[in-house]
Amino acid sequence: MQKNSTNPLKGIKKSKIIYPILIGLGVVGFMLYQKFDIKSFEAVKFTWESLFWICIAFLLMITRDVGYMIRLKILTNNRFSWLKAFHVIMLWEFTSAITPSAIGGTSVAILFINKEGLSVGKSAAVVMATSFLDELYFIIMFPLLFLVINPQELFSVGGDFSIKNAFLLFALFGYAVKFIYTAFLSYGLFKNPRGLKWLLLWFFKFPIIRRWRYGAHKAGTDIIKSSKELKTKPFSFWLKAFGATFVSWTARYWVVNVLFLAFFTVKGHFLLFARQLVMWIMMLVSPTPGGSGFTEFVFSKYLNDLLPFPEVAVVMALLWRLITYYPYLIIGVFLVPKWIKTHFVDN
């Protein structure tokens, strides 16, 4: 039997996997070289208690992925088995890990889901719904932070707080992008999908961005298909799907909390959690694959005042990425060839 030969992963070379690793390790190495202090690093001691909390960190990442799998099963009306849901989520995370943060793996996620048995229209609906739910989490949680945490405490690191604070500006810019995107997506999905497609095509007439007009046309078509699928869903459907989304993202942010607990006494767990959410919004502007380099840099600068020794923030950033980022690259290396052979290679 002849299988579809249009393989979106055929352009993935080893360099696309190696580059983000080299960028991340390069930035970490440079920062270690700048701030190495043997007395500070002696505080990072691996004990049985440390191993326990590191295992908890891995369990939280598993919880995060299981939450995504549950959401995928909800959005597909349980059409996907657990194994299929696992394959899609791992492929999605792998492509996110090798593409810039602003792009992510969404661009090929529709095909991943389609190849696992759903129509193109239903696949587009699932991807658009996941995007909507992910962004909704940030749209809701970010303003709530200001109700319980003073902005100065949230953004001021090693200096006076002002409106020109770099972390604040990055966060506000990232939030504005997410808010506008979510507003347009909501309008397109639930109110006027054809109007949003027309607006996209009009916007992409400008010479500077005209070369992406075809992609805009395809995105508009996906939104129209998605709207037909999602408009009829009851409130309970969205509540369950958002619940799974909430568990996934929250579990991911608690990883840093337990990693800090592995080596230090943590004061202000909620502040640490809140700063991670803000940091993730900042990552939207990263041009590197999976945010490599930029993420480690922001982590070491933005969270260092919550550690007893700021110099060890670089080591904690590396450990954090070893748990939350590099495993998806490794899983992808083994999973992608098998998945391609199953779905794109002739029998």
N, C-alpha and C positions, 0 to 999 in steps of 0.2 A: 504494500500500500504506500502511495506517495504522500509524504507529509509536507506541510507548508515549509518552504525553504527560506522564508523571510525571517531571519533570526536576528533579533535586536541585540543579542549579546556577542555576535560574531566579531564585532570591532573591539571587544575587550581584550587587551593584551596584558602580558605580565607586568608591563611598566605601569599600567593603571592601578595595579594592586600594590606594586612596590613603591611608587611615588608617594602616596599618602603616609606610608610607614616611614620612609626616609625623611619626609618633611617634618613629621611629628617628632621623630627621634632626634633630628637635627636641631630643632628648636629647643627641645629639652636639654640636649647636650650643651648647646650654647649658653642657656640660662644656668645650668649647673656649673659651667666653667666660670661664669661671672660671679656666682654667689656661693661657691663651695665653702662650707665651714664645717670642719670635721666635728666640732663640738655639738653643733646643731644636729648633724646627721646621726650622731650617736644616739639621739633620742628615738630614732626609728628602729625599734628592736622587735624582731619577729619572735613571738612567744606562742604558746598554745592558745592563749586568749586572742591574740592577733589572728591566728589561723581560723578561729571560730567566727570572728566578725567578717573576715574575708569570704568565708563560705556563705555567710548570710548575704553578703553583697552579690555573690553569684546567684543565690536563690532569688534575690530581688530582681535581677535581670531575667531570670527564668519566669518569674511572676509577670514581669512586663511583657514578655513575648507570649505567654499564655493568655494574657489579657487581650493582646492583639488578635490571637487566634480565635478567642471567644467572640470578639467583635466581628471578625470576618465571617464566622459561622452565622452570627445574627444577621448580618447584612446580606448574606446569600441564602437566608431562610433554611439554614442547615443543609444546603446542597453540597457543601464541602465536608469531607471527612477530616479528622484531626491531622492525618498525614498530609493531605492536600493543603490544608490551612498552614501547616508548618512549612511546607515547601514554598508557598507564596510569600509568607512573612520573611523567611530567610533570604529568598531572592530579592525581595524588596529592600531589606536591610543591606544586603551586599551592594546593590546598585547605589543605594544612598551613601554607602561608605566610600565609593570610588567616584562620586560626582560632587560638585560644589554644593554646600549646604542649601543655597537658595533654590537649587534645582531638585535635589533629592532623587529618590527612585520612582517617583510618581509617573514620570514620563513614559516608562515602560511597564508600569504595574497593570495597566489595562490589558496588555497582551499576556502577562503572566496569568491573570485570572481567566482570561478568555481561553487560554490553552489548557486550563484545568477543567473546562467543560461549560462555562457560561457564555451566553451570546455577547457580542460586542456591546450592545446597548446596556445589558445588565452589568457587564464588567465595568463600563464607564460609570454607571450609577454607583457601584460599590466604591470605586476609587474616589469619585467626587464626594461621596458620603464620608469616607475616612478622612479626606482632606478637611472637610467642613467640621467634623467632630474634633480633630486635632487642633485646628485653629480656634475653635470655640473654647477649648480648655484654656488656652492662653488668654483669650479675650476676657474670660470670666475671672481667671485667677489673678492676673496682673493687677487690676484695680483693687481686688480684695486685699492684696498685700499692704496697700497704703492705709487700710483701716486698722491694721494691727501692728504695723511697723513704721516707725518714723522714716521718711525719705532720706534724712541725713544719715541714719544708721544703716540704711539699705545700700546707699551709693557712695558714701564717703569712706575712702580707704586711704589711710595715711596722710590725710590733709583736710583742709576746710571744705565744706560742702557749698557748692554754688550751682547756678543754672548752667554754667559752662562745664560742669563735671563730665568727663569723657564717658564714664560708665552710664550716667543718666542719659546723655545724648544718644549713645548707641542703643540703649534700651527703648527710649521714646521713638527713635527712628524705626527700629525693628517692630515695635508694637503698632506704629502707624501703618506700616506696610501690611502687617497681619490683619489689622482692623479693616483696612480698605479692601484687601483681598477677600476677607470673609463677608463683608457687606455686598460686594459684587457677586460672589459665589452664591450667597443666600438669595439675592434678587434673581439671579439666573436660574437657580434650581427650583425655587418655590413660587416665583411671581411671573417673570417674563423672560424665558430662556432665549427666544428668538430676538428680543430686543437687546439682550446682552451680547449675543453673537454679532448683531449688526454694529454695536458699539465697539466691540473688539476689532472687527474688520476695518471700521472707520479709523480707529486709533492707529492701527498698523499700516495705514497709508503713508505715514510720515517717512521720509527718505531714510532717516537714520535706522529705523527699525523695520523697514519694509521687507527685508530678507526673511523675517520671521512671520510674515503674513500667512504662509501656508499652515504653520503651526497654530496660529491664532484661529484660522478657519477650522482646523481639526478640533481644537479645544472647544470652540463654539458648538460644533456638531455633537461632541461628547456631552456637553451641558444639556442640549436639547433632549438627547436620548436619556440622560440621567433624570431629567425633570419628570418625564413620563413615568419612570419607575418609582421615584421617591415621593411625589406629591400625595399619593394615596396611602402612605404608611401612617399607622396610628401613633399617638403620642407614646404609648407603651414601648413601641419599637425603638423610638429615638431615646427613650429613657434608659432602656437596657444597653443600647449601643454606646451611649455616653457614659454609662456606669463602667463599662469595660474600658473605655478610653481613659476615664479618671483613674482607675486602678493601674493601668499601664504606665501612664506618665508619672503618677505619684510614686510608684515603686521605683522607677528609674531615678528620680531625684533623691530618694532615701539612700541610694548607693553611696554617695559621698559621705552622708552622715555616719553610716556604719564603718566606712573606711577610716574616717577620722577617729571613731571610737576604738578601732583596732590598735591605735598607737597613742592616743591622747585622751585627756578628759575634755569633752565637748561642752562648751557653754553657749547656749542659744541655738538649740537645734532648729527651731522654726526660722530663725534668721538665716542659718546655713541653707535650709531648704529653699527659702525665698530667693536667696542670691543665685542658687542654681537655676531657678526658673527664669530669672532675669538674664542670666548668662546664656541660656538657651535662646532667648529672644535676640541677644547680641549676635549669636552665631549665624543668624540669617544673612548678615553682610559678608560672611567669609567666602572668598573666591576659591579656596583650596578644596580638594576632594575630602569629603567628610569633615570639613573644618580643621583638617590637620595643621598643626603649627599654631594657627590662630586660637584654637580652643585651648591648647596647653598654655599658651601665653596668657590668655584672659583668666584661666583658672588660677594660675600662679600669682597673678596680680590682684584679682578680685576677691579671692578667698584667703589670702595669706594672713590677714589680720585676725582670722579666727583660729589660727594655729599658735601654739606656744613659741615656735620658732619660724618666722616667715620664710627662712631659707629652704625649709623642707617642703614647701608648697610645690616645688618643681617635681620632687619625688612622688608626692601624692597625686599630682596631675598625671604622671606616667602610669602609676598603679591604677588610677581611675580609668585611663584609656585602655589599659591592658584588659580590664574587665568589661568595659562598656562598648568598645569599638573594635579592637583587633580580632576578637572571636568571630565577628561576622565576616571579616575578610577571610579567615581560615576556613570557616564553614562554606563560604561561597566558592573557594578554590575546589573543594570536593563535590559540592552540590551542583554547581553550574554545568560542568561537562556532562554529568549524568542526565540532568534535566534537558539539556540541548539534544542529547542523543535520543531521549524518549520522545521529544516533541518536534524535532526538526530534521532528523536524519531518516533517510529512506529505510524501510524495512528490507 
